[in-house]
């Protein structure tokens, strides 16, 4: 049993599920769901138990491998990441993020790397820093900040390589309506608009035409939101 695990679809259609909690403690194990046989099988163990980690497929020189970053370990928020190899079903040695992050969003970049956005550390304070993974250097560096600081965010990589960031919880702990775009060419984050309704714990899903479906969540009063919105890239 797992709660708050990381999951990512692999290039061959299988799904890697890693970490999470068994209800009492974080887990370090991973497993593969095979869509063809409708079965699960072991997929190695991480260097440390991780609950609430972020997982994303890599490109570039590590095409098809999976980066698992941050999360909560036995002693609190984690400041490391590690890479799962689909050939050997094993995790590599941990790499230092430079900043502890849990409940962060991970998005692939055009160069094969990763951008981590939002989240928070062990003190639960909102974290507006972004972190970039450089796939050819196997290293993390600090990126631009998002405004306002988002405790949690929903994010997705758009077809032009930029990243849509919806800050679902603002710096004051209330649902946010802020919409930002990360530009990988200029490595800047720019505010591009606002949702029609502030919401937290929402989902963002890119559609076939490149637009993004924003659905559900909770409003400022804590009530479930039944509406959906569409974001369309105009540039």
Secondary structure, DSSP 8 states (H G I E B T S, - for coil): --BS-EEEE-TTS-EEEE--B-SSSB--EEEEEETTTTEEEEEEE-SS--BS-EEEE--GGGTT-EEEE--EETTEE--EEEEEETTTTEE---EE-SS--BS-EEEE-TTS-EEEE--B-TT--B--EEEEEETTTTEEEEEEE-SS--SS-EEEE-TTS-EEEE-SB-TTSSBEEEEEEEETTTTEEEEEEEEEEEEBS-EEEE-TTS-EEEE--B-TTS-B---EEEE----
